């Protein structure tokens, strides 16, 4: 027999549910918008200017509907946010085009911008981040985080919508990349897989403080590096090597690396070989 108290607890949880459209519907809106910006992604070719305008207007109407059906947005100025987002869409488009350029130039394996747009998980995650970031800046709750977490689930790349990231942003591979809420990243920055730009402390009392590092322009951070703290600044044109752990600032033009103690033992010196020969 199922415990009655358990059933009552579930009912109480159901009665407190805050309405919000399904994550797939919210993410679907973003994917359709990305497909409009980049036909390489969506495969939709519009016959004329009016068709594109009509699709943009439909996308704006969908965004308004999503906000209207989200309880967390009940106190928002929904028409203003929806209108201001689409006014800011040209800037998002320009930033994303710079990101495509940076990824294509920064990855020798990239054969074309088409390949970057269509196939690269880093670009997918950046697209969702840039859309979510503008919505976050405009004061929209919940939905921006749903968008970036959707991209996280698809790519393994975790970018908080509150992070500030400049143009020409290159994510190479990207799996396991974490960029925290108050991170600030300049232009022409390249990050590899497994990089963490995180906080030194996760206490709730620090929620409204600068907890994550600042990365200035033209910085490269290789795989597995961990950089923590709101006062940590990585100076421009610095290279951070793989597996480096940093909690303090680095001046511009630095090279920071982890000196490993790996040792190679030739086959003729391996113990098992000696034992077999004996």
C-alpha positions in Angstrom: 0.0 0.0 0.0 1.3 3.5 -0.9 1.8 5.7 2.1 -0.9 8.3 2.4 1.5 11.0 3.7 3.6 10.5 0.6 0.6 11.1 -1.6 -0.3 14.2 0.3 3.2 15.5 0.0 3.0 15.0 -3.8 -0.3 16.8 -3.9 1.0 19.7 -2.0 4.0 19.9 -4.4 1.5 19.8 -7.4 -0.6 22.6 -5.9 2.5 24.9 -5.6 3.6 24.3 -9.2 4.6 27.6 -11.0 3.4 27.6 -14.6 6.0 27.7 -17.3 6.0 26.3 -20.8 8.0 23.1 -21.4 11.8 23.4 -21.8 11.6 22.0 -25.3 9.1 24.7 -26.4 11.3 27.5 -25.0 14.4 26.0 -26.6 12.5 25.4 -29.8 11.7 29.1 -30.1 15.5 29.8 -29.8 16.4 27.2 -32.3 13.9 28.6 -34.8 15.4 32.0 -34.3 18.9 30.8 -34.8 17.8 29.0 -38.0 16.4 32.3 -39.3 19.7 34.1 -38.5 21.8 31.2 -40.0 20.1 29.2 -42.8 23.1 26.9 -42.6 21.7 25.8 -39.2 18.0 25.5 -40.0 17.9 24.9 -43.7 15.1 27.4 -44.1 15.4 29.7 -47.1 12.9 32.6 -47.3 11.8 33.8 -50.7 11.8 37.5 -50.0 12.1 40.3 -47.4 8.5 40.2 -46.4 8.8 36.5 -45.6 11.7 37.2 -43.3 9.9 40.1 -41.6 6.8 37.9 -41.1 9.0 35.2 -39.5 10.6 37.8 -37.2 7.2 39.1 -36.1 6.0 35.6 -35.5 9.1 34.9 -33.4 8.4 38.0 -31.3 4.8 36.9 -30.8 6.0 33.5 -29.6 8.4 35.1 -27.1 5.6 37.3 -25.8 3.4 34.2 -25.4 6.2 32.2 -23.6 6.6 35.1 -21.1 2.9 35.5 -20.6 2.6 31.8 -19.8 5.5 31.9 -17.3 4.5 32.8 -13.8 8.0 34.1 -13.0 7.4 36.8 -15.6 4.1 37.9 -14.2 5.5 41.2 -12.9 7.7 41.9 -16.0 7.0 44.5 -18.6 6.5 41.8 -21.2 5.8 44.1 -24.2 9.0 46.1 -23.5 11.2 43.1 -23.0 9.9 41.4 -26.2 10.3 44.6 -28.2 13.8 45.5 -26.8 15.0 42.0 -27.5 14.2 42.2 -31.2 15.7 45.7 -31.3 18.9 44.1 -30.0 18.9 41.2 -32.4 21.1 42.8 -35.0 23.9 43.2 -32.3 23.5 39.5 -31.4 23.8 38.6 -35.1 27.0 40.7 -35.5 28.5 39.1 -32.4 27.6 35.6 -33.6 29.2 36.2 -37.0 32.4 37.3 -35.2 32.3 34.1 -33.2 32.0 32.0 -36.4 35.0 33.8 -37.7 37.0 33.2 -34.6 36.2 29.5 -34.4 36.9 29.0 -38.1 40.3 30.8 -37.9 41.1 29.3 -34.5 40.5 25.6 -35.4 42.7 24.0 -38.1 40.1 21.3 -38.4 37.4 23.7 -39.5 36.9 23.6 -43.2 34.4 26.4 -43.6 32.0 28.7 -41.8 29.2 26.4 -42.9 30.8 23.6 -41.0 31.2 25.7 -37.9 27.6 26.9 -37.9 26.1 23.5 -38.8 28.2 21.1 -36.7 30.2 22.7 -34.0 28.8 22.3 -30.4 30.7 25.4 -29.3 28.8 27.6 -31.7 25.5 26.0 -30.7 26.2 26.8 -27.1 27.4 30.4 -27.9 24.2 31.0 -29.9 22.0 30.1 -26.9 24.2 32.0 -24.5 24.0 35.3 -26.6 20.2 35.0 -26.9 19.8 34.2 -23.2 22.3 37.0 -22.1 20.3 39.7 -23.8 17.0 38.4 -22.2 18.8 38.3 -18.9 20.0 41.9 -19.3 16.5 43.0 -20.1 15.3 41.6 -16.8 13.6 38.4 -17.9 13.7 35.7 -15.1 14.0 31.9 -15.5 13.8 31.6 -19.3 17.4 32.7 -19.9 18.6 30.0 -17.5 16.4 27.4 -19.2 17.9 28.3 -22.5 21.6 28.0 -21.4 20.9 24.8 -19.5 19.3 23.3 -22.6 22.4 24.1 -24.5 24.4 22.6 -21.6 22.5 19.4 -21.8 23.1 19.2 -25.6 26.8 20.1 -25.6 28.3 19.7 -22.2 29.1 23.5 -22.3 27.8 25.4 -19.3 27.6 29.2 -19.8 25.6 31.2 -17.3 23.4 33.9 -19.1 24.7 36.5 -16.7 28.3 36.2 -17.9 29.6 39.0 -20.1 31.5 37.8 -23.2 33.0 39.9 -25.9 33.1 39.2 -29.6 35.2 36.8 -31.6 34.7 34.2 -28.9 36.2 30.7 -29.7 35.2 27.6 -27.9 37.4 24.7 -29.2 35.7 21.3 -28.4 34.2 22.7 -25.2 33.0 19.6 -23.4 33.1 20.3 -19.6 33.6 24.1 -20.1 32.1 26.1 -17.2 31.6 29.9 -17.2 30.1 31.3 -14.0 27.5 34.1 -13.7 29.8 37.1 -13.0 32.6 36.1 -15.4 33.8 38.8 -17.7 35.5 37.8 -20.9 37.0 40.2 -23.4 37.4 40.0 -27.2 39.3 37.3 -29.1 39.4 34.8 -26.3 39.8 31.1 -26.9 38.8 28.5 -24.4 39.4 24.7 -24.7 37.4 21.8 -23.1 37.3 21.4 -19.4 38.1 25.0 -18.5 36.4 26.3 -15.3 35.9 30.0 -14.7 34.4 29.7 -11.3 34.0 31.1 -7.8 36.2 30.6 -4.7 33.2 30.4 -2.5 29.7 29.1 -3.2 28.1 30.6 0.0 24.6 32.1 -0.7 25.6 35.3 1.0 28.0 36.0 -1.9 25.2 35.8 -4.6 25.2 39.5 -5.4 29.0 40.0 -5.6 31.6 39.5 -8.3 32.5 35.9 -7.7 34.0 34.8 -11.0 37.2 35.9 -12.8 37.8 38.5 -15.5 39.6 37.4 -18.7 40.9 40.3 -20.8 41.4 40.4 -24.6 43.4 37.9 -26.7 43.7 35.2 -24.0 44.0 31.5 -24.7 43.1 29.0 -21.9 43.9 25.4 -22.5 42.0 22.3 -21.4 41.5 21.5 -17.8 42.6 24.9 -16.4 40.7 26.2 -13.4 40.6 29.9 -12.7 38.6 31.1 -9.6 37.6 34.2 -7.8 36.0 37.6 -8.5 39.2 39.5 -8.0 41.2 37.3 -10.3 42.1 39.1 -13.6 43.9 37.3 -16.5 45.7 40.1 -18.3 45.5 40.5 -22.1 47.5 38.3 -24.5 48.2 35.7 -21.8 48.3 32.0 -22.4 47.2 29.7 -19.6 48.4 26.1 -20.0 46.4 22.9 -19.4 45.5 21.8 -15.9 46.7 25.1 -14.3 45.0 26.1 -11.0 44.8 29.9 -10.5 43.3 32.0 -7.7 45.2 35.2 -8.3 45.7 37.7 -11.0 48.2 37.3 -13.9 49.7 40.3 -15.7 49.3 41.0 -19.4 51.5 39.0 -21.7 52.1 36.1 -19.3 52.5 32.4 -20.0 51.3 30.2 -17.1 51.8 26.5 -17.3 51.7 23.4 -15.1 55.0 21.6 -14.9 54.2 17.9 -14.9 56.5 15.2 -13.6 55.7 12.6 -16.3 58.4 9.9 -16.7 58.9 7.7 -19.7 60.4 4.2 -19.0 61.8 2.5 -22.1 60.5 -1.0 -22.8 63.9 -2.6 -22.1 63.9 -1.1 -18.5 60.4 -2.2 -17.5 60.4 -4.6 -14.6 58.2 -7.2 -16.3 60.5 -7.3 -19.3 63.5 -7.9 -17.0 61.7 -10.7 -15.2 60.8 -12.4 -18.5 64.3 -12.2 -19.7 65.7 -13.6 -16.5 
